[in-house]
Amino acid sequence: MPGNDTYQRLITLLDATQTPYRLIDHEPDGTTDSVSALRGHPVSHAAKCIILRVKIDRRTTRHVLAVIPGDRRVDLDAIRTLFDARYVGFSDAATAERLAHTVPGTVLPFAFDPALELVADPEVVAQPQLYFNAARLDRSAVISGADYVQLAQPRIERIASPGAVDTQGSSIRHV
């Protein structure tokens, strides 16, 4: 199962870099609002991870892993501007699973696939405690935003807009 390999890759990365982290076991859930309640923290402290398809031109498509606070929604216009793209939309579930190496609802805020470009909102990296599903529906990880930046090395840009739910990404691309 690809999720188990991705989970182990995450734990190996955290252990090898001696990054302080905590694991939280909980009922299986892959939606940001409900899993935040299970973990016992504000939704704004969750890393919502959404895989996007970005069409630069007719021949060039890129895939972006957008990481935003759990209580926000991804600003597709901001992504379009960042990449000077003609179209930005949510990736289909099969593509998201292939690029994230895990099932929908468990996408990590790390781009372990070279075809996936990582962009994180500044509010995510500013969190003293950042919560995300650990490539499993029943286990989450907690690390500091500063440690996340050091490990994941995301491009940091304002990509979140106010609002609690993405209309198309609410149930399958959150952590």
Secondary structure, 3 states (H helix, E strand, C coil): CHHHHHHHHHHHHHHHCCCCCEEEECCCCCCHHHHHHHHCCCHHHEEEEEEEEEECCCCCEEEEEEEEECCEEECHHHHHHHCCCCEEEECCHHHHHHHHCCCCCCCCCCCCCCCEEEEECHHHHCCCCEEEECCCCCEEEEECHHHHHHHHCCEECCCEEECCCCCCCCCCCCC
